[in-house]
Amino acid sequence: MASEILMLAVGLGIGGVCIWVILKSKIQAASDKARAEAEAERASLGATLQARDNQIQGLGAAMEKTTVENIRLQSELTTESARRAAADEKGTRVPTLEAEVKEKAAEITRLSAEVTTLKEAQASPPPSRTLCCICAARPGLRGRSALGDASSAFRVAIPTST
């Protein structure tokens, strides 16, 4: 029985070596195939990673450009807001200024009428006036006599200029 066990062990050893020799090439082929697939996968992932890095850099540049544009637009908005506030403030003065313009126009109209009246008065000959002698010499007494009664004063016709 010992020889049978020995024979069985030798047979199993020789069978194992034969199977190992036969399967060694298949195992090596499977290992090479797995290694090649892993290398291809690693190269693909490396290319994808490089593309993502490039995309991140492009997005970073675009973000920086957008940030600069945003700052410029905020500055422009602030400037325009200040201009609008100034215009609104000036706009609130419009009714007051329009009222002043109307007042000035009315005053101009009144003064123009007065000028016209004065020009007409200058164009016509001045009327002769009668003044009291005493009153002509003293402007504060015009129309009255020295005694205070205009009817009892001595009157003389003196042309006066106006």
Summary of the structure (lengths in Angstrom):
residues: 162
radius of gyration: 61.4
end to end distance: 171.1
largest distance: 189.3
contacts: 317
relative contact order: 0.04
helix: 81%
strand: 4%
